[in-house]
Amino acid sequence: MRILLIEDDTVLGAAVRDQIAANGQSVDWVTRLDAATDAVHGASYDLILLDLMLPDGRGITFLKALRARGDVTPVIILTALDQVSDRIEGLNAGADDYLVKPFDLAELSARIGSVARRYSGNPNPIITHGPLEIDLAARSIRRDGKPVQLTAREWALFEAFLSRPGQLLSKAQLDDKLYAFGAEVESNTIEVHVSRLRKKLGSAIIETERGMGYRLGKP
């Protein structure tokens, strides 16, 4: 999952960025709305975390413009504005969730997961795929009843396949899910992670379309 964080508080922004990265997800962090606008035009995001009070304007204005042009990227508002009227305004502008500062980082991770599941069409955190039982909320997997340990990057990659069952994903698309702007990416990183997932979850879990990309294998 690739996330855009729009937050001008450097302490909070760094904490949120590190939390997202620790979960194996890619995050681009900007502190102004003009930079956020450039970011959404230059990359495809799975979710946006949006502060409402920024140095160059209001997050609500950015959100309304996003929805006006038909962009349906899920948005979670992060703000110190805790009045009911502020929440109503944010939700009516097109936000999917609203988290008031200060908040627990673990709760933020749970909210991100919940919104992502709703948009993938499967709000149930427990899914099965062949011999695999997958708990999306707990980020855990059992294969034939036995726990399987994935690294954060392996989980993020597998989650990308789970959210788009049957869809062919190019190497570039998968790189986008794992790495933020400016991150150094080894040329064979995706191949290495795919190989490790096959060893842990079964050789048929990910199919290769030579020269085109990968897709989740059939159950």
SULBEL-V964823 format. One record per residue. N is the residue number from 0. RES is the residue in three letters. PHI is phi in whole degrees, -180 to 180 (NA if undefined). NEAR is the number of other ideal C-beta (glycine too) atoms within 12 Angstrom. Layout:
n: [N,N]
res: [RES,RES]
phi: [PHI,PHI]
near: [NEAR,NEAR]
This chain:
n: [0,1,2,3,4,5,6,7,8,9,10,11,12,13,14,15,16,17,18,19,20,21,22,23,24,25,26,27,28,29,30,31,32,33,34,35,36,37,38,39,40,41,42,43,44,45,46,47,48,49,50,51,52,53,54,55,56,57,58,59,60,61,62,63,64,65,66,67,68,69,70,71,72,73,74,75,76,77,78,79,80,81,82,83,84,85,86,87,88,89,90,91,92,93,94,95,96,97,98,99,100,101,102,103,104,105,106,107,108,109,110,111,112,113,114,115,116,117,118,119,120,121,122,123,124,125,126,127,128,129,130,131,132,133,134,135,136,137,138,139,140,141,142,143,144,145,146,147,148,149,150,151,152,153,154,155,156,157,158,159,160,161,162,163,164,165,166,167,168,169,170,171,172,173,174,175,176,177,178,179,180,181,182,183,184,185,186,187,188,189,190,191,192,193,194,195,196,197,198,199,200,201,202,203,204,205,206,207,208,209,210,211,212,213,214,215,216,217,218]
res: [MET,ARG,ILE,LEU,LEU,ILE,GLU,ASP,ASP,THR,VAL,LEU,GLY,ALA,ALA,VAL,ARG,ASP,GLN,ILE,ALA,ALA,ASN,GLY,GLN,SER,VAL,ASP,TRP,VAL,THR,ARG,LEU,ASP,ALA,ALA,THR,ASP,ALA,VAL,HIS,GLY,ALA,SER,TYR,ASP,LEU,ILE,LEU,LEU,ASP,LEU,MET,LEU,PRO,ASP,GLY,ARG,GLY,ILE,THR,PHE,LEU,LYS,ALA,LEU,ARG,ALA,ARG,GLY,ASP,VAL,THR,PRO,VAL,ILE,ILE,LEU,THR,ALA,LEU,ASP,GLN,VAL,SER,ASP,ARG,ILE,GLU,GLY,LEU,ASN,ALA,GLY,ALA,ASP,ASP,TYR,LEU,VAL,LYS,PRO,PHE,ASP,LEU,ALA,GLU,LEU,SER,ALA,ARG,ILE,GLY,SER,VAL,ALA,ARG,ARG,TYR,SER,GLY,ASN,PRO,ASN,PRO,ILE,ILE,THR,HIS,GLY,PRO,LEU,GLU,ILE,ASP,LEU,ALA,ALA,ARG,SER,ILE,ARG,ARG,ASP,GLY,LYS,PRO,VAL,GLN,LEU,THR,ALA,ARG,GLU,TRP,ALA,LEU,PHE,GLU,ALA,PHE,LEU,SER,ARG,PRO,GLY,GLN,LEU,LEU,SER,LYS,ALA,GLN,LEU,ASP,ASP,LYS,LEU,TYR,ALA,PHE,GLY,ALA,GLU,VAL,GLU,SER,ASN,THR,ILE,GLU,VAL,HIS,VAL,SER,ARG,LEU,ARG,LYS,LYS,LEU,GLY,SER,ALA,ILE,ILE,GLU,THR,GLU,ARG,GLY,MET,GLY,TYR,ARG,LEU,GLY,LYS,PRO]
phi: [NA,-110,-120,-103,-104,-115,-155,-94,-78,-67,-69,-65,-59,-65,-65,-66,-57,-66,-64,-64,-64,-64,-83,83,-101,-90,-138,-110,-112,-125,-116,-137,-71,-65,-68,-64,-62,-62,-64,-70,-83,-105,-150,-104,-107,-89,-165,-122,-104,-124,-78,-93,-114,-123,-58,-112,149,-99,-61,-60,-62,-61,-63,-62,-66,-61,-71,-63,-94,87,-79,-105,-54,-61,-129,-112,-83,-119,-155,-86,-75,-114,-73,-58,-63,-67,-65,-62,-61,-64,-67,-69,-79,120,-72,-98,-159,-146,-123,-91,-76,-77,-132,-81,-65,-67,-66,-59,-60,-66,-64,-59,-63,-64,-64,-62,-66,-62,-74,-82,90,-136,-70,-73,-73,-106,-130,-120,-145,59,-82,-98,-112,-117,-104,-67,-72,-84,56,-133,-136,-121,-114,54,85,-105,-66,-121,-96,-113,-73,-60,-67,-63,-64,-60,-68,-63,-62,-62,-70,-62,-76,-135,-60,83,-89,-77,-115,-75,-61,-64,-63,-70,-58,-61,-73,-102,-131,-84,-55,86,-74,-80,-119,-67,-63,-109,-59,-62,-58,-64,-67,-62,-60,-69,-64,-63,-66,-85,-111,121,-64,-95,-66,-129,-97,-106,-105,-53,80,-123,156,-134,-145,-66,-70,-73,-60]
near: [46,38,46,45,43,46,41,28,24,16,13,27,27,19,27,40,30,19,30,37,28,21,32,28,39,37,42,36,33,36,25,22,32,18,25,38,26,17,30,31,16,16,28,26,36,38,43,45,49,46,43,37,26,29,19,19,23,24,41,32,24,39,40,23,23,31,25,13,15,9,22,19,32,33,43,45,42,41,35,21,23,18,14,12,12,24,21,15,23,35,20,16,26,30,35,30,31,36,36,24,27,17,26,15,25,18,20,37,34,24,33,40,36,25,31,40,29,22,25,26,13,23,16,15,22,18,27,19,27,20,19,32,23,35,23,34,22,17,30,21,33,23,23,14,11,14,17,27,18,29,20,23,32,31,34,37,43,43,42,40,37,39,33,27,25,17,20,21,33,21,30,19,27,36,32,31,41,40,30,27,22,11,18,11,23,15,11,12,24,33,21,21,37,33,20,24,39,24,18,26,36,23,16,18,36,35,24,24,17,9,9,15,25,35,25,35,26,13,18]
